[in-house]
Amino acid sequence: MSTESSHDVVVIGGGHNGLLASIYLARAGFDVLLAERNEEVGGAIASGEPISPGFVHDLYATNMNLFLGSPAFADLGADLIAQGLSLATTSRPYSCAFPGGASLRVYQDRDRTREGIAAHDPLDAEGWDRLAAAYDRFAPSLFEFYGTPLPSVAAAKWLAGAAKKHGVSGLGEVGQIILSSTRQLGDAYFHSEEMKAMLAAWGMHIDFAPDATFGGLFPLLESFADMDNGMSVVQGGAGGLAQALAAVARNAGAEIRTASPVESIIVENGAAAGVVLTGGERVRARRAVIANLTPAPLVRLLPEDSATASTRRRLATYSYGPGTMVIHVALNGTIPWAAGGDLDQFGYVHIGPYLRQMSQTYTDAVNGILPADPLLVVGQTSATDPTRAPEGSSVIWIQVRMLPATIVGDARGEIEARDWKRAKDAYGERVLEKVESYAPGFRERIIGSQVVAPDDLEAANPNLVGGDSVGGSHHLSQNLLFRPAPGISNYRMPLPGLIMVGAATWPGAGLNAISGRLAAQELIAGDSVPRKLLKLSDSVKRATSDFRNRRR
Ligand SMILES: Cc1cc2nc3c(=O)[nH]c(=O)nc-3n(C[C@H](O)[C@H](O)[C@H](O)COP(=O)(O)OP(=O)(O)OC[C@H]3O[C@@H](n4cnc5c(N)ncnc54)[C@H](O)[C@@H]3O)c2cc1C
């Protein structure tokens, strides 16, 4: 027998943006229910022990820097810490390994980093200085823009302020930097192939292959922000952040239901009016349904009627980027990098090695070809947080960028399987062999490993379509005012009452914690009488009537 309940807002999905929207709304007095399909909230923030007890792996996201730099963390950090969130930070944030034992290392120390770059190539050090100066000059404005709704009065004010602060020539300078591809930016500032590769590797975290326009923004910000701040992970595993967010949401009064997949969105009188959970329970939403979903899984929940036609049409052309594979490794000791020294202590070691491989990898991935030599992001999480592995051993997280969602061939002609179920182990071998070639003896140290293919990622979280870890391409045509589609970058879908937050909305993927906060704030601001006042007036009414009744 199906039941029915009613709330002000129903949130579909407990990714960090759904959780944040719930926190802000519940704190403003809204009655919020969040329904999450999985056993745990967090979405792409989770940790576990998939290989061996005592080895804690971040299953998806690991680098918490975006979250820690977000306005949401500024608002809620103390509450999250009170709920058990604890962070571990390394002063060796990232590095790159190259053939022949060469490497580049970025420390949380500008002088030490520069010394290493200058030793590699003095011309690179000059370029690094120039790019660092551009970062210092423009980053505050860029970070502010990143947290501004689009379009909005605030965005117009931001533009006017930025023009005043930097002048027309300054805007031109920063505009050229962020619109550049990583190849163009590297060529403009650096001399060696290695430095150009270190910059371009950051673009590959999203879907900016070396020649994609607008690829320069993320690498510019990550390169220097990680140098200045180090790199942080959640002590004890990324799941600690999801749990702390859920605790803060519950304390604010939000109801969170896990293992509760939403099966469809109820549309009545031309507006989103609630959801139906698996099992038939109907949950009505008096004010809004907030979907922490990317377009494909969202559209699947919409009834095919005329009221939803515009939303379905606008989201139909949304494009996803190439897929990702994650390999979790439990290791005796640390990775024996040929480059030696303290390389085994860095948060990330990128292995491209060069732009040629990155470029070819992207082209192959979007054409269905298994790349011969993919970019690896080797996360050495237990070097930052030793609590995650027994003494003398370590936990390694390898993200493989980029891979096809559907396989039509193999660039090396070695793997015959054309589906991920059968191809993943062979491809995992290719990845582990690549690490071995930069760290002879690595494989002998492996205690156990787990290969998570693109289709495994999508099965765990329907937002990761084809294993796209960033919830949709971030190319210019689908970014800024065009995310997820032109005219609907302000989180409100054409279907009244339906709001979309998360990686497919501005400002895109990563633990930036922005869309959930901004969408909630807009809903709160749009409330003609703030909920807290309504609640207050309800209690005043109740108290007055109690008083009258008592006098009778
Ligand atoms: C492998 C990997 C590595 C990454 N590494 C980093 C990193 O190091 N640093 C970083 O900043 N970012 C990283 N990212 C990106 C980042 O994790 C994501 O962009 C971000 O977590 C997306 O958050 P979100 O709020 O959009 O929701 P999501 O995390 O996508 O969560 C959405 C939630 O909705 C739920 N859901 C879906 N459908 C339904 C339904 N019908 N009913 C109920 N619930 C539903 C899902 O189960 C999920 O819990 C990584 C991503 C991946 C996949």
Ligand as a Chemical Component Dictionary entry (heavy atoms), coordinates in Angstrom:
data_LIG
# 
_chem_comp.id                   LIG 
_chem_comp.type                 NON-POLYMER 
_chem_comp.pdbx_formal_charge   0 
_chem_comp.three_letter_code    LIG 
# 
loop_
_chem_comp_atom.comp_id 
_chem_comp_atom.atom_id 
_chem_comp_atom.alt_atom_id 
_chem_comp_atom.type_symbol 
_chem_comp_atom.charge 
_chem_comp_atom.model_Cartn_x 
_chem_comp_atom.model_Cartn_y 
_chem_comp_atom.model_Cartn_z 
_chem_comp_atom.pdbx_ordinal 
LIG C1  C1  C 0 36.581 9.025  -9.386 1  
LIG C2  C2  C 0 36.330 10.472 -9.075 2  
LIG C3  C3  C 0 37.357 11.248 -8.540 3  
LIG C4  C4  C 0 37.149 12.585 -8.255 4  
LIG N1  N1  N 0 38.129 13.303 -7.649 5  
LIG C5  C5  C 0 37.869 14.539 -7.196 6  
LIG C6  C6  C 0 38.772 15.193 -6.320 7  
LIG O1  O1  O 0 39.798 14.627 -5.921 8  
LIG N2  N2  N 0 38.455 16.456 -5.913 9  
LIG C7  C7  C 0 37.317 17.088 -6.308 10 
LIG O2  O2  O 0 37.096 18.248 -5.927 11 
LIG N3  N3  N 0 36.418 16.461 -7.098 12 
LIG C8  C8  C 0 36.657 15.203 -7.527 13 
LIG N4  N4  N 0 35.729 14.543 -8.280 14 
LIG C9  C9  C 0 34.508 15.237 -8.707 15 
LIG C10 C10 C 0 33.513 15.388 -7.568 16 
LIG O3  O3  O 0 33.587 14.305 -6.706 17 
LIG C11 C11 C 0 32.094 15.519 -8.100 18 
LIG O4  O4  O 0 32.063 16.523 -9.106 19 
LIG C12 C12 C 0 31.116 15.898 -6.992 20 
LIG O5  O5  O 0 31.204 14.998 -5.906 21 
LIG C13 C13 C 0 29.700 15.932 -7.535 22 
LIG O6  O6  O 0 28.836 16.295 -6.495 23 
LIG P1  P1  P 0 27.300 16.489 -6.715 24 
LIG O7  O7  O 0 26.787 17.361 -5.626 25 
LIG O8  O8  O 0 27.039 16.912 -8.116 26 
LIG O9  O9  O 0 26.603 15.057 -6.509 27 
LIG P2  P2  P 0 27.037 13.547 -6.661 28 
LIG O10 O10 O 0 28.293 13.296 -5.935 29 
LIG O11 O11 O 0 26.971 13.122 -8.075 30 
LIG O12 O12 O 0 25.878 12.829 -5.847 31 
LIG C14 C14 C 0 24.570 12.664 -6.341 32 
LIG C15 C15 C 0 23.807 11.698 -5.477 33 
LIG O13 O13 O 0 22.509 11.484 -6.046 34 
LIG C16 C16 C 0 22.145 10.131 -5.834 35 
LIG N5  N5  N 0 21.086 9.764  -6.764 36 
LIG C17 C17 C 0 21.174 9.634  -8.109 37 
LIG N6  N6  N 0 19.984 9.272  -8.627 38 
LIG C18 C18 C 0 19.114 9.203  -7.589 39 
LIG C19 C19 C 0 17.736 8.871  -7.474 40 
LIG N7  N7  N 0 16.983 8.554  -8.537 41 
LIG N8  N8  N 0 17.174 8.867  -6.249 42 
LIG C20 C20 C 0 17.888 9.210  -5.146 43 
LIG N9  N9  N 0 19.214 9.502  -5.206 44 
LIG C21 C21 C 0 19.807 9.509  -6.397 45 
LIG C22 C22 C 0 23.449 9.389  -6.067 46 
LIG O14 O14 O 0 23.419 8.090  -5.498 47 
LIG C23 C23 C 0 24.456 10.321 -5.375 48 
LIG O15 O15 O 0 24.597 9.986  -4.020 49 
LIG C24 C24 C 0 35.893 13.184 -8.541 50 
LIG C25 C25 C 0 34.861 12.410 -9.068 51 
LIG C26 C26 C 0 35.060 11.052 -9.307 52 
LIG C27 C27 C 0 33.924 10.216 -9.823 53 
# 
loop_
_chem_comp_bond.comp_id 
_chem_comp_bond.atom_id_1 
_chem_comp_bond.atom_id_2 
_chem_comp_bond.value_order 
_chem_comp_bond.pdbx_ordinal 
LIG C1  C2  SING 1  
LIG C2  C3  SING 2  
LIG C2  C26 DOUB 3  
LIG C3  C4  DOUB 4  
LIG C4  N1  SING 5  
LIG C4  C24 SING 6  
LIG N1  C5  DOUB 7  
LIG C5  C6  SING 8  
LIG C5  C8  SING 9  
LIG C6  O1  DOUB 10 
LIG C6  N2  SING 11 
LIG N2  C7  SING 12 
LIG C7  O2  DOUB 13 
LIG C7  N3  SING 14 
LIG N3  C8  DOUB 15 
LIG C8  N4  SING 16 
LIG N4  C9  SING 17 
LIG N4  C24 SING 18 
LIG C9  C10 SING 19 
LIG C10 O3  SING 20 
LIG C10 C11 SING 21 
LIG C11 O4  SING 22 
LIG C11 C12 SING 23 
LIG C12 O5  SING 24 
LIG C12 C13 SING 25 
LIG C13 O6  SING 26 
LIG O6  P1  SING 27 
LIG P1  O7  DOUB 28 
LIG P1  O8  SING 29 
LIG P1  O9  SING 30 
LIG O9  P2  SING 31 
LIG P2  O10 DOUB 32 
LIG P2  O11 SING 33 
LIG P2  O12 SING 34 
LIG O12 C14 SING 35 
LIG C14 C15 SING 36 
LIG C15 O13 SING 37 
LIG C15 C23 SING 38 
LIG O13 C16 SING 39 
LIG C16 N5  SING 40 
LIG C16 C22 SING 41 
LIG N5  C17 SING 42 
LIG N5  C21 SING 43 
LIG C17 N6  DOUB 44 
LIG N6  C18 SING 45 
LIG C18 C19 SING 46 
LIG C18 C21 DOUB 47 
LIG C19 N7  SING 48 
LIG C19 N8  DOUB 49 
LIG N8  C20 SING 50 
LIG C20 N9  DOUB 51 
LIG N9  C21 SING 52 
LIG C22 O14 SING 53 
LIG C22 C23 SING 54 
LIG C23 O15 SING 55 
LIG C24 C25 DOUB 56 
LIG C25 C26 SING 57 
LIG C26 C27 SING 58 
# 
